[in-house]
Amino acid sequence: MVMFFVLGLLGFAAHGLNDGREGFVLASIVSGVFFACFLILFAVYWIGYLLKGHAIWQAERQAESDGPSTGQRPQD
C-alpha cells in the first residue's frame, strides 16, 4: 500500500519534469493508476481492521454471557 502511494507521488512529480505532451499524458495515467491501487488497498485494509475489531467485540460479548448472543434462544 505504501509502495503504491510513493509510486503515485513519483508519477505525479513526473508531470513537472516532462515537457512534451505525450510524457504528460503518460505520467498522469501512471500516477492515476498507482493512486487508484493505493485507495483500493487502503479501503481493504480498513475494512479488515474494522471487521477484526467487530469479531473481537462479539467474542468478548459472547464470553460474558456464556452462551449465544442476547436475543437468540438455544434450539431444543
Rosetta blueprint (number, residue, H / E / L):
1 M L
2 V H
3 M H
4 F H
5 F H
6 V H
7 L H
8 G H
9 L H
10 L H
11 G H
12 F H
13 A H
14 A H
15 H H
16 G H
17 L H
18 N L
19 D L
20 G L
21 R H
22 E H
23 G H
24 F H
25 V H
26 L H
27 A H
28 S H
29 I H
30 V H
31 S H
32 G H
33 V H
34 F H
35 F H
36 A H
37 C H
38 F H
39 L H
40 I H
41 L H
42 F H
43 A H
44 V H
45 Y H
46 W H
47 I H
48 G H
49 Y H
50 L H
51 L H
52 K H
53 G H
54 H H
55 A H
56 I H
57 W H
58 Q H
59 A H
60 E H
61 R H
62 Q H
63 A H
64 E H
65 S H
66 D L
67 G L
68 P L
69 S L
70 T L
71 G L
72 Q L
73 R L
74 P L
75 Q L
76 D L
